[in-house]
């Protein structure tokens, strides 16, 4: 068993020596950015889904209140104050419906989910490219071509994706980045953090880095 592991380590070390280290580093960073953006869209979908649920609950509560007031008006037609309250609640329901149409949390949730799926597909293609580079089975020219094509696709998806805000960005950063949110620092990925997104056989583990092989 140990000899098999030793052979695997030696084989991977040879691949690391012959592969395109510079392009691997670039691809790993853009892969991590894709993972992050995918997660941002998922978090945005989650937040909008939560807001949509709250809106539905509030709708049910307001409609229930209107029905109860209508029933009380039927029982106590001489009580004028019930009519005023019912009118006020009805106006509140109309305003609430306008707010729903304006923000459309459910539609936003669907849009964010669709964007997340597109980023997920792109993420998987980046992972495949990383595997090809680490296996040393792809030429530098082919690496550059695929790298540029994936980067272009990333830009297209980002242009069409729904906007996210700082709250969703911060929540995603806390979930994915072991350091959490670092104030005043441009968001970046360490090798260890990128490795966290990759399967074991595609990670630049400590054993390889200790041999002086750096991406």
N, C-alpha and C positions, 0 to 999 in steps of 0.2 A: 504493500500500500504506500509506504514511504517512498519507494523507488518510483512509483507511478506519479506521485505528487512532485518529486524532484524533476522528473522528465517534463512534466507540464510546466513547471517554473522555468526550466531551461528553455523550453520551446517558446514560451511567452516572452522571455527575456530577449531571445534572438529576434522575435517579431518587433519588439520595442526598439531594437537597435536599427532595424532596416526600414521601419515605417517613417512616414513624413511627420516628424515631431511638431514642426511649426504649424502645419495645417491641422494636425490633430488638436492642438491647443485652441486654435480658432474655432474649429467645429465643436469642441466640447463647450466652449463659452456660449456659442449661439444655441447649442442644444439646451444648455441650462436656462438661457433666456426664454426659449420656447416652452420649457417645462414651467417656468415661472408664469409666463403670460397665459398658458393653458389653465393654471391654477387660479389666476386672477379672474378669468372668465367663469370658472366653476364657483368661486366664492361670490361673484356678482350674481350669478344665477341663484345661489343659495340665499343671499340677502333679499333679492327680489321675490323669491318664492316665499320667504318669511313675511315680507310686507304684503304680498297677495293674500296670504292666509289671514293676516290681521285685518285686512280690508273686508274679507268675506265674513269674518266673525263680527266685525262692527256693523256690517250690513244686516246680518241676521238680528243683531241686538236692536238696531234702529227700527227695522220692519216689525219686529215683535212688539216694541214699545208703541208703535203706531196702531197695531191691531188691538193691543190692550186698551189704549186710550179710546179707540173707536167703540170697543165693547163697553167701557165705562160710560161713555157718552150715551150709549143706548140705554144703559141701566139708570143713569142719572141725567136726563135731558135738561133739567133745570140748572145744573151746575155749569155756569158759563166758563169758569176757570179751566175746565177740561178742554173746552173748544180752543182756548188760547194755547194751552200746552200742546194739543194735537197739531195745531197749525205751526207752532214753532218747531216741533219734531219733524213735520213734513218738509218744512223749508230746509232743515238740517240735512235731511235725506237727499234732497235735490242738490244741495251744495256738495254733499259727499259723492254723489254720482258724477258730478262735474270733475271733481278731483280724481276719481278713478279713471275717467276717460282721458284726463290730461296726462297722468303719470303712467297708467297702464302697466302695473307691476308684472302682471302675468305674461303679457306680450314681451316685456323686457327680459323676463326670465327665460323664455323660449329662445330669444335672440342670443342671449349669453350662452345658453347650452349649445346652440348650433355652432357658435364661434369656438367654444371649448372643444367640440368634436373635431373641428378643422385643425386646431392646434395639436390635438392628440395625434392625428394622422401624420402631421409634420414632425412631431416629436419622435414617432416611431421610425420615420425615414432617416432622421438624424442619427438615431441609435444604430440603424443598419449601416450607415456610412462610417460611423465610429468603429464598428466591428470590422468592416472591410479595411480600414486604415490600420487597425491594430494587427490584423492578420497579415498585413503586407501584401495583400492580393489585389491591389489597385494602384494604378500609376498616379503620379503627381498631377498630370494633366487631367485625368479623370476626376481626381479629388477636387481640383479647382473648379471644374465644370459643374460637378454636383453641388459643391459648396455654394457657388454663386446662384445656381438654380434654386436651391432651398432658401437662400437668403431673399431672393426675389419673391418666392412664394410666401415667405414670412411677412414681407412688406405688404403684399396684396391682401393677405388675410387680416393684417392689422388695420389697414385702411377701411376694410368693410366691416370690421367687428364693432359692436356697440361700445360706447365710451365707458370707462370705469373711473372711479374717483379715488381719492387718497385713502379713504376708509377701507376700501377693498384691497388696495395696494398694500397698506400696512398690515392688514389681517393675513394676507398671503405671505408677506415677508416673514411674519412671526411663525407661520406654519412650516415654511420651507427652509428658512435660514437659521442655522443653529445659534447664531449670535443674536438673533432677534433683530429689532429695529435699532440701527445705529444712527443717532442724530448727526447731521452735518457730514455724512459720508455717502459718497456715490455708491449705489448698490453694485456689488461685485460678487463673484463666486470663487471660492477656494477649490483646490483640487479635491479635497475631502468632501466638500458639499456637492460637487458635481458627481463624484463617485457614488454618493448616496442615492442619486437618481438612476444609476446604472446597475445592471446585473453584475454579480460577482466576477464573471470572466471578462468584463470590460472595464474593470476598475484599475486605476493606477495605484496599487496598494503600496504600503510602506516598504515591503520587501524590494520592489523594483526601484522606488525612489532612493532607497538606501544604497543601491548600486551606482548611484550617480546618474540615473536616467531620468531626466525631467522633461515633461511636456512643455 
